[in-house]
Amino acid sequence: MAHGTQRYPDAGRSLYAHAATLRAEGSFAEVAVGFLNGSPAPGAALASLAASVVHVVPFFMEQGWFVREAVPRALRDVPDRRLHYHPPVGTHPGLPALAAARVQRATGGDAAHFAVLLVGHGSARSPGRPMALHRHAAALAAMEQFAQVRAAFLEEPPLVADALRDWRAMPVAVCAFFAGDGGHVREDLPALLAAERAQRGVNDTPVLDLGAIGDDPAMPRIILEQAAIPA
C-alpha cells in the first residue's frame, strides 16, 4: 500500500516492478498494489485478492499518520479478510546499507570524500519527532565510509537548503528517503539542489542527486522481511 499521486500517474512504476519481483519469487500466493491517492484504490486492490489472509506492508518511509490511520481506514470495509499490518518499509534497519551502496556506485570509488545527505519529508505541524530517518543517518555515519552524514527535511528543520549551505565546500551526495518519485522527488528536491549548484558555480564541488530510495532494486527483499515481522 502506497500513497500515490494523481499528478504523476507513473509515480508508482517502481512499486509495480517490486510487486512483479515478489510474484516471481513466490513466497506469497498473490501480490497486489494499492494507492491511497490513485488507482487501484486500497479497497479495490484488496478485493482483487482471493486469499482470506492478507499481509499489508505500507510502502511509506515513516510510521506516521498515513501508516497508523489512513491505510487501516482505507481497508476496513472489505469483508471476509484477516489483515496483518506490518511495519512500513522505511523503518527497516537495512535501508542505511542500501543508501551506502547507492553512494558508492554514484561516486565512483571517491565516496570517502563525499558528505551524504539523507532527505525526508518531515512535518511542519509537529517538527522534532524522532524518526526512522534519524536512525538511518546515525547508522550510515557509524559505517565510517563517508566524510560526513546527516539528515535534513523538506518541511521541518534542519532544512535541506541549510544543510547544503553548511557543506558548500564539500562534494555532497543526496539520497531522497521517499517511497516513490512524486512531486517532492521530481520537483521540490531538484529545485533545491539546482539552487545550491548555482551558488557553488559550474566548476565547483558537485551535488549528486541519487534519486528516491524506494526505487532501489533491493526493495523487494525489504518488503519481504517487513512482511515476516509478526503483526
C-alpha positions as CSV (number, residue, x, y, z in Angstrom):
1,M,0.0,0.0,0.0
2,A,1.5,3.3,-1.1
3,H,0.5,7.0,-1.0
4,G,0.3,7.5,-4.8
5,T,-0.3,10.8,-6.7
6,Q,-2.9,11.9,-9.2
7,R,-0.5,14.4,-10.7
8,Y,2.1,11.7,-11.8
9,P,0.2,8.5,-12.7
10,D,3.6,6.8,-13.4
11,A,5.0,7.5,-10.0
12,G,4.0,4.0,-8.8
13,R,6.0,2.2,-11.5
14,S,8.8,1.1,-9.2
15,L,6.2,-0.4,-6.8
16,Y,4.7,-2.3,-9.6
17,A,8.2,-3.6,-10.5
18,H,8.7,-4.6,-6.9
19,A,5.4,-6.5,-6.9
20,A,6.4,-8.3,-10.1
21,T,9.6,-9.4,-8.4
22,L,7.7,-10.6,-5.4
23,R,5.4,-12.6,-7.6
24,A,8.3,-14.3,-9.3
25,E,9.9,-15.0,-6.0
26,G,6.9,-17.0,-4.9
27,S,6.8,-16.5,-1.2
28,F,3.1,-15.5,-1.3
29,A,0.2,-16.8,-3.3
30,E,-0.8,-13.4,-4.6
31,V,0.7,-9.9,-4.6
32,A,-1.3,-6.7,-5.2
33,V,-0.6,-3.0,-5.2
34,G,-2.9,-0.2,-4.0
35,F,-2.7,3.5,-3.6
36,L,-4.4,5.9,-1.2
37,N,-4.3,8.6,-3.9
38,G,-4.5,6.8,-7.2
39,S,-5.6,3.6,-8.9
40,P,-6.2,0.9,-7.8
41,A,-7.6,2.2,-4.6
42,P,-6.9,0.2,-1.4
43,G,-10.3,-1.4,-1.3
44,A,-10.2,-2.4,-4.9
45,A,-6.7,-3.9,-4.6
46,L,-7.7,-5.9,-1.6
47,A,-10.9,-7.1,-3.2
48,S,-8.8,-8.4,-6.2
49,L,-7.2,-11.0,-4.0
50,A,-8.7,-14.4,-3.4
51,A,-6.9,-15.1,-0.2
52,S,-8.7,-14.7,3.1
53,V,-5.4,-13.8,4.9
54,V,-3.6,-10.7,3.6
55,H,-0.3,-9.2,4.8
56,V,-0.3,-5.4,4.4
57,V,3.1,-3.8,4.0
58,P,2.9,0.0,3.9
59,F,5.2,1.4,1.2
60,F,6.0,4.5,3.4
61,M,9.2,5.8,4.9
62,E,7.9,6.6,8.4
63,Q,5.5,5.2,11.0
64,G,3.3,8.3,10.6
65,W,-0.3,9.2,10.3
66,F,-0.8,7.5,6.9
67,V,0.5,4.2,8.2
68,R,-1.3,4.4,11.6
69,E,-4.6,5.7,10.4
70,A,-5.1,6.2,6.6
71,V,-4.1,2.7,5.4
72,P,-6.2,0.7,8.0
73,R,-9.1,3.1,7.4
74,A,-9.0,2.6,3.7
75,L,-9.1,-1.2,4.1
76,R,-11.6,-1.7,6.9
77,D,-14.7,-2.0,4.7
78,V,-13.6,-5.1,2.7
79,P,-15.3,-8.1,4.2
80,D,-14.0,-11.7,4.7
81,R,-10.4,-10.8,5.1
82,R,-8.0,-11.3,8.0
83,L,-5.4,-8.5,7.7
84,H,-2.0,-8.5,9.2
85,Y,-0.5,-5.0,9.3
86,H,3.3,-4.8,9.2
87,P,5.8,-2.0,9.7
88,P,6.4,0.4,6.8
89,V,9.4,-0.3,4.6
90,G,11.1,2.9,5.6
91,T,11.7,1.7,9.2
92,H,13.7,-1.4,8.1
93,P,17.2,-1.4,9.5
94,G,18.7,-2.4,6.2
95,L,18.0,0.9,4.5
96,P,21.3,2.5,5.5
97,A,23.2,-0.2,3.7
98,L,21.0,0.4,0.6
99,A,21.9,4.1,0.8
100,A,25.6,3.4,1.2
101,A,25.6,1.2,-1.9
102,R,23.9,3.9,-3.9
103,V,26.5,6.5,-2.8
104,Q,29.4,4.1,-3.6
105,R,28.0,3.5,-7.1
106,A,27.4,7.1,-7.8
107,T,30.8,8.5,-6.5
108,G,32.9,6.1,-8.5
109,G,35.2,5.0,-5.6
110,D,35.6,8.5,-4.2
111,A,32.9,8.1,-1.5
112,A,35.2,8.9,1.4
113,H,35.4,12.5,0.2
114,F,31.7,13.0,0.0
115,A,29.2,14.2,2.6
116,V,25.9,12.3,2.4
117,L,22.6,14.0,3.0
118,L,19.5,11.8,3.6
119,V,16.4,13.8,2.8
120,G,13.0,13.1,4.2
121,H,9.6,14.9,4.2
122,G,9.4,16.0,7.8
123,S,6.3,17.7,9.3
124,A,5.7,21.4,9.6
125,R,2.8,20.6,12.0
126,S,4.8,18.5,14.5
127,P,8.5,19.0,13.9
128,G,11.2,17.5,16.1
129,R,9.8,14.0,16.5
130,P,12.2,11.0,16.5
131,M,12.1,9.5,13.0
132,A,13.4,6.5,11.2
133,L,15.5,8.8,9.1
134,H,17.4,10.0,12.2
135,R,18.3,6.4,13.0
136,H,19.3,5.7,9.4
137,A,21.6,8.7,9.3
138,A,23.3,7.6,12.6
139,A,23.7,4.1,11.3
140,L,25.2,5.4,8.0
141,A,27.6,7.6,9.9
142,A,28.7,4.7,12.0
143,M,29.8,2.9,8.9
144,E,32.6,5.5,8.5
145,Q,32.6,5.3,4.7
146,F,31.9,8.9,4.1
147,A,33.2,12.3,5.1
148,Q,30.0,13.3,7.0
149,V,26.4,12.1,7.2
150,R,23.3,13.9,8.3
151,A,19.5,14.0,7.8
152,A,17.5,17.0,6.5
153,F,13.9,17.6,5.6
154,L,11.7,19.5,3.2
155,E,9.2,20.7,5.8
156,E,11.0,21.0,9.1
157,P,14.5,21.9,10.4
158,P,17.1,21.0,9.7
159,L,16.1,22.1,6.2
160,V,17.8,20.8,3.0
161,A,18.9,24.2,1.9
162,D,20.6,24.9,5.2
163,A,22.4,21.6,5.3
164,L,23.7,22.1,1.8
165,R,24.9,25.6,2.6
166,D,26.8,24.3,5.6
167,W,28.6,21.8,3.3
168,R,29.3,24.2,0.4
169,A,33.0,23.4,0.4
170,M,32.4,19.7,0.2
171,P,31.1,17.3,-2.5
172,V,27.6,16.0,-1.5
173,A,25.6,13.0,-2.4
174,V,21.8,13.4,-1.7
175,C,19.7,10.4,-1.2
176,A,15.9,11.0,-1.0
177,F,14.1,8.8,1.5
178,F,10.8,8.8,-0.4
179,A,8.8,5.7,-1.4
180,G,8.2,7.0,-5.0
181,D,9.1,9.7,-7.4
182,G,6.2,12.1,-7.0
183,G,6.4,15.9,-6.8
184,H,8.9,16.0,-3.9
185,V,11.4,13.9,-5.8
186,R,10.7,15.3,-9.3
187,E,10.3,19.0,-8.5
188,D,10.9,20.2,-4.9
189,L,14.2,18.5,-4.2
190,P,15.7,19.0,-7.7
191,A,14.9,22.7,-7.3
192,L,16.8,22.9,-4.0
193,L,19.7,21.1,-5.5
194,A,19.8,23.3,-8.6
195,A,19.8,26.4,-6.4
196,E,22.7,25.0,-4.4
197,R,24.7,24.2,-7.6
198,A,24.1,27.8,-8.8
199,Q,25.7,29.1,-5.6
200,R,28.6,26.7,-5.9
201,G,29.3,27.7,-9.5
202,V,29.7,25.5,-12.6
203,N,33.2,24.2,-11.8
204,D,32.9,23.9,-8.0
205,T,32.2,20.9,-5.8
206,P,29.4,18.5,-7.0
207,V,26.0,17.9,-5.6
208,L,24.7,14.5,-6.7
209,D,21.1,13.6,-6.8
210,L,20.8,9.8,-6.1
211,G,17.0,9.7,-6.5
212,A,14.4,8.0,-4.3
213,I,15.4,5.1,-2.1
214,G,12.0,3.5,-2.9
215,D,13.2,2.8,-6.4
216,D,16.1,0.6,-5.2
217,P,16.1,-2.9,-6.8
218,A,16.8,-4.4,-3.3
219,M,13.4,-3.1,-2.0
220,P,11.5,-6.4,-2.7
221,R,13.8,-8.0,-0.1
222,I,13.0,-5.2,2.4
223,I,9.2,-5.7,1.7
224,L,9.5,-9.5,2.3
225,E,11.4,-9.0,5.5
226,Q,8.9,-6.5,6.8
227,A,6.1,-8.9,6.0
228,A,7.8,-11.6,8.1
229,I,7.7,-9.4,11.2
230,P,4.7,-10.6,13.4
231,A,1.8,-8.1,13.0
